[in-house]
Amino acid sequence: MTRSKLTPAIQKPLAANSFDLARLKKDLKPFRLHFFPRLRSTNDHAALLRKRGDLFAPAIVLTPNQIAGRGRGRNTWWSKDGALTVTFALPIDSTKDPHQIPLIAGLAVRNAAAELSGDHSIGLKWPNDVVHDNKKLAGLLCERIDRIDLIGIGLNVNIAPTDAPKSIRHRLTSLLLIAGKPLDLSDVLLEISRQILRVWSKRQEHPFAALLAEYERYHTLTGRRLTIIDNNETITGQCEGLDSAGRLLVRGKTLHRIIAGQVETT
């Protein structure tokens, strides 16, 4: 058994990894809470509930035990006790394109993580990651189905690198490591819900450009050399930020405006 390298001050108490459901049902309003002890995927189950007519936005599908989480494309999302795995269901704003939703939601998750940890150097990696010190803190999976936007969030809260499979340990971080102490998962979910309501309200009151300007302040790819892989197409060049629609600008032989893809830094 591998021993944790965390100091005793930031060992993970079991109580921090449970949810106070009575408190959440009261304080998460206007979100309706759908809680399940175990799910394969919160996004998939939210879609199933919607198809059955049992899910109405705004709502949250939450589980402490997600066993087959999905990332973008064919990617999977690893999680375990101490991770927050949740899907927010929100009414569609027809003025926003689907590729803009991960940017808006990612900004909310980034701001929540910064407030909770006290570390405002937490950044964003286009299109759907929250990062710290070039390591992944959270990932988002956004899907538009049946007149709602699903925002799946996997956030490493009370997780140490030794918790993860060896193949990904060097690529992830957690709020536990950034803050130097465990955080209550109910507090984390409530802060994310507040931030999502803030950006969704701001989205309705202001043009997308206002949120994009805030996103750009924390975007970590600008100025870096990138390789973008999407649909068997590979584009390499220097990132020049985002355009007014939230597309990634990559300067190779020509300027590419990219809606989605897997990003690798070189």
C-alpha positions as CSV (number, residue, x, y, z in Angstrom):
1,M,0.0,0.0,0.0
2,T,1.4,3.4,-1.1
3,R,1.6,5.9,1.7
4,S,0.4,9.5,1.1
5,K,3.1,12.1,0.8
6,L,0.7,14.7,2.2
7,T,1.6,16.2,5.5
8,P,-0.6,15.3,8.5
9,A,-2.2,18.8,8.2
10,I,-3.8,18.0,4.9
11,Q,-4.8,14.4,5.2
12,K,-8.3,13.9,4.0
13,P,-11.0,13.4,6.7
14,L,-13.8,11.1,5.6
15,A,-16.4,13.6,6.6
16,A,-15.2,16.2,4.1
17,N,-16.0,13.7,1.3
18,S,-19.7,13.3,2.1
19,F,-22.6,15.5,1.1
20,D,-25.1,17.3,3.5
21,L,-28.1,16.6,1.4
22,A,-30.6,18.4,3.6
23,R,-28.4,21.6,3.4
24,L,-28.0,21.2,-0.4
25,K,-31.7,20.8,-1.1
26,K,-32.3,24.0,0.7
27,D,-29.3,26.1,-0.4
28,L,-29.0,25.0,-4.1
29,K,-32.3,26.6,-5.1
30,P,-33.3,27.4,-7.8
31,F,-31.6,24.1,-8.9
32,R,-33.5,20.9,-8.3
33,L,-31.2,18.3,-6.8
34,H,-31.2,14.7,-8.1
35,F,-28.8,12.7,-6.0
36,F,-27.7,9.1,-6.7
37,P,-25.2,7.1,-4.5
38,R,-23.7,5.6,-7.7
39,L,-23.8,6.3,-11.4
40,R,-21.9,5.4,-14.5
41,S,-22.1,9.0,-15.8
42,T,-23.9,12.1,-14.5
43,N,-24.3,13.5,-18.0
44,D,-25.7,10.2,-19.3
45,H,-28.1,9.9,-16.4
46,A,-29.2,13.5,-16.7
47,A,-30.0,12.8,-20.4
48,L,-32.0,9.7,-19.4
49,L,-34.0,11.6,-16.8
50,R,-34.7,14.3,-19.4
51,K,-35.9,11.7,-21.9
52,R,-38.2,10.2,-19.3
53,G,-39.7,13.7,-18.5
54,D,-38.2,13.6,-14.9
55,L,-35.7,16.4,-15.3
56,F,-36.5,20.1,-15.6
57,A,-33.9,22.9,-15.9
58,P,-32.4,24.3,-13.8
59,A,-31.4,21.0,-12.1
60,I,-28.3,19.2,-10.8
61,V,-27.5,15.5,-11.1
62,L,-25.0,14.5,-8.4
63,T,-23.2,11.4,-7.4
64,P,-20.2,10.7,-5.0
65,N,-19.4,7.6,-7.0
66,Q,-19.1,7.9,-10.8
67,I,-17.7,4.8,-12.4
68,A,-17.7,5.5,-16.1
69,G,-17.4,9.3,-16.5
70,R,-16.9,10.6,-20.0
71,G,-14.6,13.3,-21.4
72,R,-14.6,14.9,-24.8
73,G,-14.6,12.5,-27.7
74,R,-13.5,9.0,-26.6
75,N,-11.8,10.3,-23.5
76,T,-12.8,9.0,-20.1
77,W,-12.8,10.8,-16.8
78,W,-11.2,9.1,-13.8
79,S,-12.6,9.9,-10.4
80,K,-12.8,8.5,-6.9
81,D,-13.8,9.4,-3.3
82,G,-13.0,13.0,-2.8
83,A,-13.8,14.1,-6.4
84,L,-16.9,16.2,-7.3
85,T,-18.8,14.7,-10.2
86,V,-21.9,16.6,-11.1
87,T,-24.0,17.7,-14.1
88,F,-25.8,21.0,-14.2
89,A,-28.9,21.2,-16.5
90,L,-29.7,24.7,-17.7
91,P,-32.3,26.1,-20.1
92,I,-30.8,26.8,-23.6
93,D,-29.9,30.3,-24.5
94,S,-30.5,30.3,-28.2
95,T,-28.2,33.4,-28.6
96,K,-25.1,31.3,-27.6
97,D,-23.5,28.6,-29.8
98,P,-22.8,25.2,-28.2
99,H,-19.1,25.7,-28.4
100,Q,-19.4,28.8,-26.2
101,I,-21.0,27.0,-23.3
102,P,-17.7,25.2,-22.1
103,L,-16.1,28.7,-21.9
104,I,-18.9,30.2,-19.9
105,A,-19.1,27.2,-17.6
106,G,-15.4,26.8,-17.3
107,L,-15.1,30.4,-16.2
108,A,-17.6,29.7,-13.4
109,V,-15.7,26.6,-12.2
110,R,-12.4,28.5,-12.3
111,N,-13.8,31.4,-10.3
112,A,-15.3,29.0,-7.7
113,A,-12.0,27.1,-7.4
114,A,-10.1,30.3,-6.9
115,E,-12.5,31.5,-4.2
116,L,-12.4,28.2,-2.4
117,S,-8.6,27.7,-2.5
118,G,-7.6,31.3,-2.1
119,D,-5.3,30.9,-5.1
120,H,-6.2,33.2,-8.0
121,S,-3.5,31.9,-10.3
122,I,-5.9,29.0,-11.2
123,G,-6.3,29.3,-15.0
124,L,-8.3,28.0,-18.0
125,K,-7.1,25.8,-20.8
126,W,-9.4,26.1,-23.9
127,P,-11.8,24.6,-24.5
128,N,-12.9,22.7,-21.3
129,D,-10.2,22.4,-18.6
130,V,-9.4,24.3,-15.4
131,V,-5.7,24.1,-14.6
132,H,-3.1,25.1,-12.0
133,D,0.6,25.1,-12.6
134,N,0.0,23.4,-16.0
135,K,-1.8,20.5,-14.3
136,K,-5.5,19.6,-14.7
137,L,-7.8,20.5,-11.8
138,A,-11.1,20.1,-13.5
139,G,-12.7,19.1,-16.8
140,L,-16.0,19.9,-18.3
141,L,-18.2,18.0,-20.8
142,C,-21.0,20.2,-22.2
143,E,-23.8,18.7,-24.4
144,R,-26.9,20.3,-25.8
145,I,-29.9,18.0,-25.8
146,D,-33.7,18.3,-25.8
147,R,-33.8,22.0,-25.2
148,I,-31.3,22.1,-22.3
149,D,-27.6,22.5,-21.9
150,L,-25.9,19.8,-19.8
151,I,-22.7,20.9,-18.1
152,G,-20.8,17.9,-16.7
153,I,-18.1,18.8,-14.2
154,G,-15.3,16.6,-12.8
155,L,-13.4,18.5,-10.1
156,N,-10.5,17.1,-8.1
157,V,-11.3,18.3,-4.6
158,N,-9.8,16.1,-1.8
159,I,-7.6,14.0,-4.0
160,A,-3.8,13.4,-3.8
161,P,-1.7,12.4,-6.8
162,T,-1.1,9.0,-5.3
163,D,-4.8,8.4,-5.5
164,A,-4.7,8.4,-9.3
165,P,-3.4,5.8,-11.7
166,K,0.3,6.1,-12.4
167,S,-0.3,7.1,-16.0
168,I,-2.0,10.4,-15.1
169,R,-0.5,11.3,-11.6
170,H,1.9,13.8,-13.1
171,R,-0.9,15.5,-15.0
172,L,-3.4,16.3,-12.3
173,T,-3.7,18.5,-9.2
174,S,-6.5,19.1,-6.7
175,L,-8.0,21.8,-4.4
176,L,-6.5,19.8,-1.5
177,L,-3.0,20.4,-2.8
178,I,-3.6,24.0,-3.8
179,A,-5.4,25.1,-0.6
180,G,-3.2,22.9,1.7
181,K,-6.3,21.5,3.4
182,P,-9.4,19.4,2.7
183,L,-12.5,21.2,1.6
184,D,-16.1,20.2,2.3
185,L,-17.7,18.9,-0.9
186,S,-21.1,20.5,-0.1
187,D,-19.3,23.9,0.2
188,V,-17.6,23.3,-3.1
189,L,-20.8,22.4,-4.9
190,L,-22.6,25.4,-3.5
191,E,-19.9,27.8,-4.6
192,I,-19.9,26.4,-8.1
193,S,-23.6,26.7,-8.3
194,R,-23.4,30.4,-7.2
195,Q,-20.7,31.1,-9.8
196,I,-22.7,29.3,-12.5
197,L,-25.8,31.4,-11.7
198,R,-23.6,34.5,-11.8
199,V,-22.2,33.9,-15.2
200,W,-25.5,32.8,-16.6
201,S,-27.2,35.9,-15.3
202,K,-24.3,38.0,-16.7
203,R,-24.6,36.1,-20.0
204,Q,-28.2,37.3,-20.3
205,E,-27.4,40.9,-19.3
206,H,-24.2,41.4,-21.3
207,P,-22.9,40.3,-24.7
208,F,-20.7,37.2,-24.9
209,A,-17.7,39.5,-25.4
210,A,-17.9,40.6,-21.8
211,L,-17.5,37.1,-20.5
212,L,-14.9,36.3,-23.1
213,A,-12.8,39.2,-21.8
214,E,-12.9,37.8,-18.3
215,Y,-12.1,34.3,-19.7
216,E,-9.0,35.7,-21.5
217,R,-7.6,37.0,-18.3
218,Y,-7.1,33.5,-17.1
219,H,-6.4,31.7,-20.4
220,T,-3.1,29.9,-20.3
221,L,-2.6,29.0,-23.9
222,T,-2.1,32.4,-25.5
223,G,1.5,32.8,-26.8
224,R,2.2,29.1,-26.6
225,R,3.0,26.7,-29.5
226,L,0.2,24.2,-29.8
227,T,-0.9,21.1,-31.7
228,I,-4.7,20.7,-32.2
229,I,-6.1,17.4,-33.2
230,D,-9.7,17.1,-34.3
231,N,-11.4,14.6,-36.7
232,N,-8.0,13.3,-37.8
233,E,-6.9,16.8,-38.8
234,T,-3.7,18.1,-37.1
235,I,-3.0,21.9,-36.9
236,T,0.3,23.2,-35.3
237,G,1.1,26.8,-34.6
238,Q,1.2,29.6,-32.0
239,C,-1.9,30.5,-30.1
240,E,-3.0,34.1,-30.5
241,G,-5.9,33.9,-28.1
242,L,-9.6,33.7,-28.9
243,D,-11.7,35.5,-31.4
244,S,-15.0,37.2,-30.6
245,A,-16.9,34.0,-31.0
246,G,-14.7,32.0,-28.6
247,R,-12.8,30.2,-31.3
248,L,-9.1,29.4,-30.7
249,L,-6.8,31.4,-32.9
250,V,-3.7,29.4,-34.0
251,R,-1.2,30.9,-36.4
252,G,0.5,28.3,-38.6
253,K,1.1,29.0,-42.3
254,T,-2.3,30.7,-42.1
255,L,-4.5,31.8,-39.2
256,H,-6.9,29.0,-38.1
257,R,-10.1,29.6,-36.1
258,I,-10.8,26.4,-34.2
259,I,-14.2,25.5,-32.6
260,A,-13.1,22.3,-30.8
261,G,-10.3,19.8,-30.6
262,Q,-7.7,18.1,-28.4
263,V,-5.0,20.5,-27.4
264,E,-1.4,19.5,-26.9
265,T,1.3,22.0,-25.9
266,T,4.7,21.7,-27.5
